[in-house]
Amino acid sequence: MTKLTIRAAMMAAVACGALYSAPAMAQGKVIIGLITKTNTNPFFVKMREGAEAKAKDMGAELRSFAGKVDGDNQTQVEAVESLIAAGAKGILITPSDSRAIVPTIEKARKAGLLVIALDTPLDPPSAADVTFATDNFKAGELIGEWAKATLGDKAKNAKIALLDLNKNQISVDVARDQGFLKGFGIDLADPKKMGDEKDARIVGNDVTQGAEEGGRKAMENLLQKDPGVNVVYTINEPAAAGAYQALKAVGKDKGALIVSVDGGCPGVKNVKSGVIGATSMQFPLLMASKGVEAVIEFAKSGKKPAATPGLDFFNTGVELITDKPVSGIPSITSDEGLKRCWG
């Protein structure tokens, strides 16, 4: 082989290496999947914003997926399978069905992915590597304690409507509902199950799908059952807004105390305007950004995040928001809440 031929071959080899260097670098970029229940609920929008900002800041690639509606397990299953095939290092997921998604999550973990549940634990929680969430039972307990203290002696004769998420008894739904009842002073039959309480103050449970229209319909149903409802627990603030519309339509908006959980800016504004008496604020942006950090650390070192001491999840915090504080229950005002909502 002549020197010219050898040199040409070497140049070709260098060129060939250059052609493959870009894909190799791309393959080295950490891929993280974010799978939420929907992409329309403002809570999950904020979660995605937090994940996107942190992934960009840390040089990772975020791939986002969402169910078509709350409860859409199949779309989430397909998203997990897509991320496994793509070689993702980790998945952050708010499960639509905490039980049904578990077999697919097990496939992801066996494939070497770190799986972090955000906001809603899997069933069982150990199906994920860890859960980053609000203490949803505590969030419910805070609004229950506040409602009981606000009513004073009238709490003994309260008529309570419980506006839950759906009939699937998913963990976040159960925790908020049962936390509220405990805070209000109602004996729980099975803390892991909604609707089995025997307290005569409970008018009933209905489902909202976490939506305003669902909240309105559920409230209408329970008002038909007992027009004297004067305490309304709601799974989230869109449901609370719908419940308020139903109460207002029959002239009962002034006589009913509405409490909720989430702490989104629209919900905090409804506290300020008096639609909601109190809400428990959680921090989805923090959940998601911490999740991204954890996946990147796992990709680098193999280290997995740990739960908060004394809990079976990583606690991202909760704040009671109300403009009518009661003694002994820490809270912040709606003005303060608007500066922090979903941060």
Secondary structure, DSSP 4 states (H G I P E B T S, - for coil): --HHHHHHHHHHHHHHHHHHHHHHHHHHSPEEEEEES-SSSHHHHHHHHHHHHHHHHHT-EEEEEE-SSTT-HHHHHHHHHHHHHHT-SEEEE--SSTTTTHHHHHHHHHTT-EEEEESS--SSGGGSSEEEE--HHHHHHHHHHHHHHHHGGGGGG--EEEEES-TT--HHHHHHHHHHHHHHTPPPS-TT-SS----TTEEEEEE-TTSHHHHHHHHHHHHHH-TT--EEEESSHHHHHHHHHHHHHTT-TTS-EEEEEE--HHHHHHHHHTSSSEEEE--HHHHHHHHHHHHHHHHHH-PPP-PPTTSSSEE---EEEESS--TTS--B-HHHHHHHTT-
